[in-house]
Amino acid sequence: MFDNSETVLQKLTTEVLVHVASFLDLASIVQFSMTGKPYSHLIKDELLFKQLNKRDFRVSEKNPEQTWLDMYKQLNHTDVVMADTSSSNPPATNVSQATAAPTEAAAAATATPTQQPASDTTTQSTINTTDITPATSEFATQQTATDACPHFKALTEFARDVKKILFKSEEAYLCDLCSNNPAAYLSMHYDDHTGACLSCLTQPLKDQQAHYPIQLELVTGDVYCFKCHPGKPRKLDATRDGQIIQDTIDYIRESESMEDLEKRRKTEQALYVQELRREDMSLKHYLVEKQWGRTWMSFRTREGAPLPTKITQSRLSRSNGTLDPNIRLPMDKYRPCPETHGDIVSEKLWRYLAKAYGVQGRAYNEDDIIAPEYARIRVYVDDYKKSIHLYP
């Protein structure tokens, strides 16, 4: 009976094994791969490490020349040593504990060359160790950098492109939190483009979710953490926090080239698609003049189309600058409505557009349609938000 069940286990397809392994932690995957030759491929399986990169580090893109295993080595800070599983009876004692503290792992790594007894050639000839750790130089850095920032999360290339566009923008804007001081920092969260002043970031929020800790300084392009030392931002650098920090900073600071415009088209088209898929209607929504929206669509979808100018809101406003209550707005998020004066976008997309292009005139949002004269516009916005439930 035991032999039969073992045969059934061995009949599992590679896809099923990878799927099962993707729910395990790294140490368990190493141990699983060492239980038998049919599973030895797991520790080097590219599909598995692609899923692990996405699960553990939210990384879904990589350099074409780099493997997913190498990417995981670069991002992972856990010392896991494994035996080569090509042998049908691999020893189970060659796996170091993945849960050991970083300092203990570092001490073990440095002690091994001097403490390891002379190996028996008859038993050790088939055993090779492979460690899933950063490169040697990076690991040496980690030994001395025990206070590396744990809050920084590596960004995808798409997210880095968004931050680069906003960093390079010549538009000046106020803090999104207090609307009083000029914004000095930009959130490094992949889906948040909030600009904030130092005063707001160093003050705890009341009855709200805390600020995202990793912030990009808009003047210098340096990255700071506001959580490592509460109340005092800590500048991140490669020496203490890892090379991925410096790579991110260098990418954002990189001089603009002819290819950047084409890359910007693709980035902003991806932002538009992201907006279409967004179903969080609890977000505050803003109004964008229809003609400007068409110009932006032309830039995103037509090669050679120029960048739009500032967002103009003149067709949405009255002569005194207040919102015109007679404008028409779309009532369905997914159905084109050309006979309107404006489009409705979420706060997340608006914050990107306002920072990337600037706003000529006032910004209009749901806070501006509370008065009784805006009852009709309130219906437009409410129906627009409810329309997401009309589609499967």
C-alpha positions in Angstrom: 0.0 0.0 0.0 2.8 2.4 0.9 4.6 1.7 -2.4 1.4 2.4 -4.3 0.8 5.8 -2.7 4.3 6.7 -3.4 3.8 6.0 -7.0 0.7 8.1 -7.1 2.7 11.0 -5.6 5.4 10.6 -8.2 2.7 10.8 -11.0 1.9 14.4 -10.1 2.6 16.8 -13.0 5.3 19.5 -12.7 2.5 22.1 -12.8 0.8 20.6 -9.8 4.0 20.3 -7.9 4.9 23.9 -8.6 1.4 25.0 -7.6 1.7 23.2 -4.3 5.3 24.5 -3.6 4.2 28.1 -4.3 2.3 28.0 -1.0 5.4 26.9 1.0 8.1 29.0 2.6 11.6 28.8 1.2 13.0 26.4 3.8 10.0 24.0 3.2 10.6 24.1 -0.5 14.3 23.2 0.0 13.3 20.3 2.3 10.6 19.1 -0.2 13.0 19.1 -3.1 15.4 16.9 -1.1 12.9 14.2 -0.3 13.4 12.5 -3.7 14.8 12.9 -7.2 11.4 13.6 -8.8 11.2 16.8 -6.8 14.8 18.0 -7.0 13.9 20.4 -9.9 11.8 22.5 -7.6 14.7 24.4 -6.1 15.7 25.7 -9.5 12.3 25.8 -11.3 11.8 29.2 -13.0 8.0 29.1 -12.9 8.1 28.5 -9.2 10.6 31.3 -8.5 8.5 33.7 -10.7 5.6 33.0 -8.4 7.8 33.4 -5.3 9.1 36.8 -6.5 5.5 38.0 -7.0 4.4 36.6 -3.7 7.3 37.6 -1.4 8.5 40.9 -3.1 5.6 41.9 -5.4 8.0 41.8 -8.3 6.5 40.6 -11.6 9.0 41.9 -14.1 12.7 41.3 -14.6 15.6 41.9 -16.9 15.6 39.6 -19.9 19.1 38.5 -19.1 18.3 37.7 -15.5 16.6 34.5 -14.3 13.8 34.4 -11.8 16.1 32.5 -9.4 18.8 35.2 -9.7 16.1 37.8 -9.0 15.0 36.0 -5.9 18.6 35.6 -4.7 19.1 39.4 -5.1 15.9 40.3 -3.1 16.0 37.5 -0.5 17.7 38.1 2.8 17.3 34.6 4.2 20.3 32.3 4.3 19.1 28.9 3.1 21.8 26.3 2.2 20.7 23.2 0.4 22.3 20.0 -0.8 22.3 19.1 -4.5 19.3 16.9 -5.0 20.5 15.0 -8.0 21.3 12.1 -5.7 18.3 9.8 -5.1 19.1 9.7 -1.3 20.1 13.2 -0.4 21.2 13.8 3.2 18.5 15.7 5.2 21.1 17.4 7.4 22.3 19.9 4.8 19.5 22.4 5.1 20.2 25.4 7.5 17.2 26.8 9.3 15.6 29.6 7.2 14.1 31.0 10.4 17.4 31.7 12.1 18.2 35.3 12.9 20.3 37.2 10.2 23.2 37.6 12.6 23.2 33.9 13.4 23.1 33.0 9.7 26.0 35.4 9.0 28.0 33.9 11.8 27.4 30.4 10.5 28.5 31.5 7.0 31.8 32.9 8.2 32.4 30.0 10.6 31.9 27.2 8.1 35.2 27.4 6.3 37.2 27.0 9.5 34.9 24.7 11.5 34.0 22.1 8.9 35.9 18.8 9.4 37.8 17.1 6.7 35.3 15.6 4.3 35.1 11.9 3.5 35.5 11.6 -0.3 33.3 8.5 -0.4 30.3 10.3 1.1 30.8 14.0 0.2 31.8 13.7 -3.5 28.2 14.1 -4.7 27.3 16.9 -2.3 27.4 20.5 -3.6 26.0 23.4 -1.7 24.0 26.1 -3.4 22.7 29.0 -1.3 19.8 31.1 -2.1 21.3 34.4 -0.9 22.4 37.7 -2.5 25.8 37.8 -4.2 28.8 37.5 -1.9 29.5 41.2 -1.9 25.9 42.0 -1.0 25.9 39.4 1.7 29.1 40.9 3.2 27.2 44.2 3.2 24.3 42.7 5.0 26.6 41.3 7.7 27.5 44.9 8.7 24.1 46.3 7.9 21.9 44.8 10.6 19.7 47.9 10.7 18.6 47.7 7.0 15.2 49.3 6.4 12.5 46.5 6.4 9.8 48.8 5.0 11.2 49.3 1.5 9.5 47.2 -1.2 11.0 46.7 -4.6 9.0 48.4 -7.4 8.2 46.9 -10.7 9.5 48.7 -13.8 6.1 50.1 -14.5 5.8 51.6 -11.0 9.4 53.0 -11.3 8.4 54.6 -14.6 5.4 56.3 -12.9 7.6 57.7 -10.1 10.2 58.8 -12.6 7.7 60.8 -14.7 6.4 62.6 -11.6 9.9 63.3 -10.3 10.9 64.8 -13.7 7.7 66.9 -13.9 8.3 70.6 -13.7 4.9 71.2 -12.1 4.9 72.5 -8.6 2.0 71.4 -6.4 0.7 71.7 -2.8 0.7 68.9 -0.2 -2.3 66.6 -0.9 -2.8 66.2 2.9 -3.0 69.8 4.1 -3.2 71.8 0.9 -1.2 74.6 2.6 2.5 73.8 2.1 4.4 72.9 -1.1 4.8 69.1 -1.5 8.4 68.0 -0.7 7.9 64.2 -0.9 6.2 61.7 -3.1 4.8 58.4 -1.9 6.8 55.4 -3.2 3.8 53.0 -2.9 3.2 51.4 -6.3 -0.4 52.6 -6.5 -0.3 55.9 -4.6 0.9 59.2 -6.0 0.3 61.4 -2.9 2.6 64.4 -2.5 3.2 65.6 1.0 5.1 68.1 3.0 7.5 67.2 5.8 5.2 68.6 8.5 2.3 66.2 7.5 4.6 63.2 7.2 6.1 63.6 10.6 2.7 64.0 12.3 0.7 60.9 13.2 -2.7 60.6 11.6 -5.8 60.5 13.8 -8.4 57.7 13.0 -6.8 57.1 9.6 -4.4 54.7 8.1 -0.7 55.7 8.6 1.2 57.3 5.8 3.2 55.0 3.5 6.7 55.0 5.2 8.9 55.2 2.0 9.0 58.6 0.4 10.9 60.1 -2.5 12.3 63.6 -1.9 11.3 65.7 -4.9 14.3 68.0 -4.9 17.1 65.5 -4.6 15.6 62.1 -5.7 16.8 60.6 -2.4 14.6 57.9 -0.7 13.6 58.2 3.0 11.9 56.0 5.5 9.6 57.7 8.0 8.9 54.6 10.0 12.4 53.3 11.0 12.8 56.3 13.4 9.3 57.8 14.0 9.3 61.5 13.7 12.6 61.7 12.0 13.1 60.6 8.3 16.0 58.2 7.7 17.8 58.4 4.4 18.2 55.0 2.7 21.4 54.1 0.9 23.0 51.0 -0.8 25.6 50.5 1.9 23.1 50.0 4.7 19.9 49.1 2.9 20.9 47.1 -0.2 21.8 47.8 -3.8 18.1 47.7 -4.8 17.8 51.1 -3.1 20.5 52.6 -5.2 19.2 51.0 -8.4 15.8 52.6 -7.8 17.3 56.0 -7.1 19.6 55.9 -10.2 16.6 54.8 -12.4 14.4 57.7 -11.2 17.2 60.3 -11.5 18.4 59.0 -14.9 18.6 61.7 -17.6 15.7 61.8 -20.1 16.2 60.2 -23.5 14.3 60.0 -26.8 12.9 56.6 -25.7 11.3 58.1 -22.6 8.3 59.6 -24.6 7.4 56.3 -26.1 7.8 54.6 -22.7 5.6 57.3 -21.2 2.8 56.5 -23.7 2.8 52.9 -22.6 3.0 53.8 -18.9 0.0 56.1 -19.1 -2.0 53.7 -21.2 -1.3 51.1 -18.4 -2.5 53.7 -15.8 -5.7 54.2 -17.8 -6.4 50.5 -18.0 -5.7 50.2 -14.3 -8.2 53.0 -13.7 -10.8 51.1 -15.8 -10.3 48.0 -13.7 -10.5 49.9 -10.4 -13.6 49.0 -8.5 -13.0 50.9 -5.2 -15.8 53.5 -5.4 -15.1 54.7 -1.8 -12.3 56.8 -3.3 -13.1 60.5 -3.9 -13.6 61.2 -7.6 -12.6 64.2 -9.7 -13.9 65.9 -12.9 -11.6 66.3 -15.9 -12.6 68.5 -18.9 -13.7 66.3 -21.9 -11.5 68.0 -24.5 -8.4 67.6 -22.4 -9.3 63.9 -21.8 -9.5 63.4 -25.6 -6.0 65.0 -26.0 -4.6 62.7 -23.4 -6.2 59.7 -25.1 -4.6 60.7 -28.4 -1.2 60.9 -26.8 -1.6 57.4 -25.2 -2.8 55.6 -28.2 -1.2 57.4 -31.3 2.5 57.2 -31.9 3.9 60.7 -32.6 1.0 62.5 -30.8 2.4 65.4 -28.6 2.1 65.6 -24.9 -1.0 67.3 -23.6 -0.6 70.8 -22.0 -2.0 71.7 -18.6 -5.4 70.3 -17.6 -7.9 73.1 -18.5 -11.2 73.2 -16.6 -12.7 76.2 -18.2 -15.7 74.3 -19.8 -16.6 73.0 -16.4 -16.7 76.3 -14.5 -18.7 79.5 -14.4 -17.2 82.9 -14.7 -16.7 83.2 -10.9 -14.6 79.9 -10.9 -17.2 77.7 -9.3 -18.4 74.5 -10.9 -21.2 75.0 -13.5 -24.3 73.0 -12.3 -25.5 72.7 -15.9 -22.7 70.5 -17.2 -23.3 66.9 -18.4 -21.3 64.0 -17.1 -21.1 60.2 -18.0 -23.4 57.9 -16.0 -21.7 54.6 -16.9 -18.0 53.9 -16.3 -17.6 51.5 -19.2 -19.9 53.0 -21.8 -18.6 55.9 -24.0 -20.6 59.1 -23.7 -19.4 61.7 -26.2 -22.1 64.3 -25.5 -20.6 65.3 -22.1 -18.6 68.2 -20.8 -16.2 66.1 -18.6 -15.0 62.8 -17.5 -15.0 61.3 -14.0 -11.7 59.8 -12.6 -10.7 58.4 -9.2 -8.5 60.3 -6.8 -5.6 58.0 -7.6 -5.5 58.8 -11.3 -6.2 62.5 -10.7 -3.2 62.8 -8.4 -1.0 61.4 -11.1 -2.4 63.6 -13.9 -2.4 66.8 -11.8 1.3 66.3 -10.9 2.4 65.1 -14.4 0.6 67.9 -16.4 -0.5 70.6 -13.9 -3.9 72.2 -13.6 -5.0 75.5 -15.1 -7.9 76.7 -13.0 -9.6 74.8 -10.1 -9.8 71.1 -9.4 -13.4 69.9 -9.0 -14.3 66.8 -7.0 -17.2 65.4 -5.0 -16.8 67.9 -2.3 -17.9 70.6 -4.8 -21.3 69.1 -5.6 -22.9 69.1 -2.1 -25.0 72.2 -2.5 -28.7 71.7 -3.7 -28.0 73.3 -7.1 -25.7 70.4 -7.9 -28.3 67.7 -7.2 -28.4 66.7 -10.9 -24.6 66.3 -11.0 -24.7 64.3 -7.8 -27.0 61.8 -9.6 -24.5 61.6 -12.5 -21.7 60.7 -10.1 -23.7 58.3 -8.0 -24.9 56.4 -11.1 -21.4 56.4 -12.5 -20.1 54.7 -9.3 -23.0 52.2 -9.2 -22.5 51.2 -12.9 -19.7 48.8 -12.0 -22.3 46.4 -10.6 -24.1 46.3 -13.9 -21.4 44.2 -15.5 -20.2 40.6 -14.5 
